[in-house]
Amino acid sequence: MTEIYLVRHGQTQWNKEEIFRGTNDVPLNETGLREASLAAHALKDIEVRAVYSSPLARAKETAAAIARLHKLEVRTIDGLKDICFGEWQGVAHQTVREQYSDLYRRWLEEPHTVTFPGGESLGALKSRAVEAVKEVVPNHPEDTIVMVSHRVVNRVLICGLIGIDLSRFWQIGQDTTAINLLTWKRGRFILTCLNDTCHLRSVNQKRVKIDF
C-alpha cells in the first residue's frame, strides 16, 4: 500500500489579484509562505519517505517547507507542472472574462472541452500528470509520500486516478495548501481525504476566499 499526500501550493500574489498563473513562475507571497509552514507542520508527525514537486517555484517552496521537517530533499517532476493557460497566462481574471467571453463561459460550464489558445487541455494535462504519478508509485510500495502541485493539476489528478470524468472538474475543491490523501491499494487508487485546510485556521482572515 502506498499513501500519497497530494498538496496544493500556498498563496501567491497572482492568486490574491486573480491573475492566471499556469506555467509562469510566480513565487509564494508572505501569506503563502505562512500557509506552507502550517501545511508542513500538519504533516510533521507522518513518516514521509519522499517529497515530490512541480518544478514551479510556488510548488517547490511549499514542498521545501514540508521536506525540511523530514530531512528530505525535494524531487521535481515535470508532469506535475501547472497547466499551460497559453494566452491567458499573466492576464487578470476579469480581462479574460471580457476578451474571451465564449471560451471563458465554456471553461466554467464544460471545462473538459476547452483547449486554451496557445496552451493545453485538461485531457492533455491528465495524461502527463497521471503518468507521472503512476511512474512514482511503484518506487514506494509500502511508503507514504508527498506530492505538491497546483489547483488545476490536483483536480485533474483526483479525477484521473479515481475514475471521475473531467466534466466534474469544478466539483472538486482545492484551496491553497489543501491536503488530499490518496491510497494505492490492491491495484486501485482510493481517495480518503479531500481539500483538508484545518491547518490554516490561524491565517483565515488573510486568505483568498475565492476559487482561484
C-alpha positions in Angstrom: 0.0 0.0 0.0 1.3 3.5 -0.9 -0.1 6.6 0.6 0.1 9.9 -1.4 -0.5 13.2 0.3 -1.4 15.5 -2.6 -0.9 19.1 -1.6 -1.6 22.3 -3.4 0.9 25.2 -3.1 0.4 28.2 -0.9 -0.9 31.6 -1.9 0.9 33.8 -4.5 0.3 37.5 -5.2 -1.3 36.4 -8.5 -3.8 34.2 -6.6 -4.7 37.2 -4.5 -5.0 39.5 -7.5 -6.9 36.9 -9.6 -4.3 36.6 -12.4 -4.0 33.4 -14.3 -0.7 31.7 -13.4 -0.2 28.5 -15.4 3.4 27.8 -16.3 4.5 31.3 -15.4 6.9 31.0 -12.4 5.3 33.0 -9.6 6.7 32.7 -6.0 4.7 32.4 -2.8 3.8 35.7 -1.1 4.0 36.2 2.7 0.7 34.5 3.3 1.7 31.7 1.1 4.9 31.1 3.0 3.0 31.0 6.2 0.4 28.6 4.7 3.3 26.3 3.5 4.8 26.3 7.0 1.4 25.4 8.5 0.9 22.6 6.0 4.3 21.3 6.8 3.5 21.1 10.5 0.2 19.4 9.8 2.3 16.6 8.2 5.3 16.6 10.5 4.3 13.5 12.6 3.7 11.4 9.5 6.6 9.1 8.4 7.1 10.6 4.9 9.7 8.9 2.8 9.9 11.2 -0.2 8.6 14.7 -1.3 7.9 15.4 -4.9 7.0 18.7 -6.5 6.1 20.5 -9.6 9.2 22.4 -10.9 7.5 25.8 -10.5 8.7 28.0 -7.6 5.3 28.2 -5.7 5.1 24.4 -5.5 8.8 23.9 -4.8 8.7 26.5 -1.9 5.7 24.7 -0.4 7.4 21.3 -0.9 10.6 22.5 0.7 8.8 23.6 3.9 7.4 20.0 4.1 10.6 18.3 3.2 12.7 20.3 5.7 10.8 18.8 8.7 11.5 15.3 7.4 15.1 16.0 6.5 14.4 15.2 2.8 15.3 16.7 -0.5 12.6 17.8 -2.9 12.4 15.9 -6.1 10.8 17.7 -9.0 8.6 16.1 -11.6 7.8 17.9 -14.9 4.5 16.0 -15.1 3.2 17.9 -12.0 3.7 21.3 -13.6 0.7 23.5 -13.8 -1.5 23.6 -16.9 -0.4 25.9 -19.7 -3.1 28.5 -20.0 -1.5 29.9 -23.1 -2.7 33.4 -24.0 -4.5 33.6 -20.6 -1.2 33.4 -18.6 -0.4 36.6 -16.8 -3.8 38.1 -17.6 -6.3 39.2 -15.0 -9.4 37.1 -14.4 -11.8 40.0 -15.3 -9.9 40.7 -18.6 -10.1 37.1 -19.6 -13.9 37.1 -18.9 -14.3 40.1 -21.2 -11.9 39.3 -24.0 -12.6 35.6 -24.2 -16.2 35.6 -23.2 -17.4 32.5 -25.1 -14.3 30.4 -24.2 -14.5 31.5 -20.6 -18.1 30.5 -20.4 -17.2 27.1 -21.8 -14.4 26.9 -19.2 -16.9 27.3 -16.4 -19.6 25.1 -17.9 -17.8 22.4 -20.0 -14.1 22.5 -18.8 -13.3 19.2 -20.4 -14.0 20.6 -23.9 -11.6 23.6 -23.6 -8.1 23.8 -25.1 -6.6 27.2 -24.1 -5.4 29.3 -27.0 -1.7 28.5 -27.3 -2.0 26.2 -24.3 -3.2 22.8 -23.1 -6.5 21.0 -22.5 -7.5 19.2 -19.3 -7.2 15.9 -21.2 -3.6 16.6 -22.1 -2.8 17.6 -18.6 -4.5 14.4 -17.2 -2.3 12.2 -19.5 1.0 13.7 -18.3 0.1 14.1 -14.6 -1.4 10.6 -14.2 1.5 9.1 -15.9 3.9 10.9 -13.6 2.1 9.6 -10.5 2.0 6.0 -11.9 5.7 6.1 -12.6 6.5 7.1 -9.0 4.2 4.8 -7.1 6.0 1.5 -7.9 9.1 3.0 -6.3 7.3 3.3 -2.9 5.3 0.1 -2.5 4.9 0.5 1.3 5.7 4.2 1.8 4.0 7.4 2.5 5.0 10.2 0.0 4.0 13.8 -0.6 3.4 15.4 -4.0 3.0 19.2 -4.2 1.3 20.6 -7.3 -1.4 23.1 -8.4 -5.1 23.8 -8.3 -5.9 22.5 -11.8 -3.4 19.7 -11.7 -4.7 18.3 -8.3 -8.3 18.4 -9.5 -7.4 16.6 -12.7 -5.2 14.1 -10.9 -8.0 13.3 -8.5 -10.4 12.8 -11.4 -8.0 10.7 -13.3 -6.8 8.5 -10.5 -10.2 7.5 -9.2 -12.0 7.5 -12.5 -14.2 10.6 -12.4 -15.0 12.3 -15.7 -13.2 15.6 -16.3 -16.6 17.3 -16.8 -16.8 17.1 -12.9 -13.6 19.2 -12.6 -15.3 22.2 -10.9 -16.9 19.9 -8.3 -13.6 19.2 -6.6 -12.4 21.9 -4.2 -8.7 22.8 -3.9 -7.9 25.7 -1.6 -4.3 26.9 -1.2 -2.2 24.3 0.7 -5.2 21.9 0.6 -4.1 18.4 1.7 -5.6 15.4 0.0 -4.9 11.8 0.7 -4.9 9.0 -2.0 -4.1 5.4 -1.2 -2.9 2.9 -3.8 -4.2 -0.4 -2.7 -5.0 -3.7 -4.5 -4.5 -2.2 -7.9 -6.6 0.9 -7.4 -6.5 4.5 -6.0 -8.8 5.3 -3.2 -9.5 8.9 -2.2 -9.6 9.1 1.6 -9.2 12.8 2.3 -10.1 15.8 0.1 -9.3 19.6 0.5 -8.3 19.5 4.1 -7.4 23.0 5.2 -7.8 22.7 9.0 -4.2 23.8 9.4 -5.0 27.2 8.0 -7.4 28.4 10.7 -4.8 30.9 12.1 -4.5 32.7 8.7 -8.1 32.6 7.6 -8.5 36.4 7.6 -5.6 36.8 5.2 -6.6 34.0 2.8 -8.2 34.4 -0.6 -11.9 33.5 -0.3 -12.4 32.8 -4.0 -11.6 29.7 -6.0 -8.6 31.0 -7.9 
